Amino acid sequence: MAERTKADRQASAKKAAATRQRNAAEKSGADAKRSGKSVGNTAISAAGSLGGALKQGAKSVASRVGAARKDR
């Protein structure tokens, strides 16, 4: 096996450091994307829940109005 010079070792170390840095950047980008999706999904879920609550409230009001009219 050929002997590795100091320059070879340094070049390998620089390449490895660049790869680690690139992988860390990709991971943080993926984490941010996942976090953004989670926030978006939570907002959609909350809006759906609010819509359902409003619908139930409207049904309740409608049934009360209907019941009040029957009592007249």
N, C-alpha and C positions, 0 to 999 in steps of 0.2 A: 504494500500500500504506500502511496506517495505521501511524503511528509507534508503536513500543512504548515504554511508559513503564517507569520503573525498577520500579514495583510489578508490572507484567506480567511482567518478566523474573524478578523474585524469586519470583513465584508459580509460574512455569514451572520454575524451578530447584528449588523445594521439591517439586513434583510429580515431577520426574525423580528426585530423590534418594529419595523414597518408593518409586517404582517399582523403582529399583535395589536398595533394601533388601529389598523384598518378593520380588524375583526371587532374590536371594542366599539368603533364608530358605527359599524353595521348593527351591532347588538343594541346600542343605545337608540339608533334610528328605528329599529324594529320595536323596541320597548315603547318609544313615543307613539308609534303608529298604533300599537295595541292599546295603549292608554287612551288615545283619541277615539278609537272605535268603541271602547268601553264607555266613555263619557257620552258619545253619541247614542249608543244603545240605551243607556240609562235615561237620557232625555226623551227618547222615543217612547220608552216604557212609561215614564212619568206622564207624558202627554196622553198616552192611551188610557192610563188610569184616570186622569182628570176628565177625559172625554166620557168614560164610562160613568163616573160619578155625576157629571152634569146630566147625562142621559137619564140616570136613575132619579135625579132630583126633578127633572122635567116630568117624568112619569108620575112621580109623587104629587106634584102640583096639579097635573092634569086630572088625576084620580080624585083629589080633594075638591077641585072645582066641579067635577062631574057629580060628586056626592053632594056638594052643597046645592047644586041645581035641582037634584032629585028631592031634596028636603023642602023646597019651596012650595 
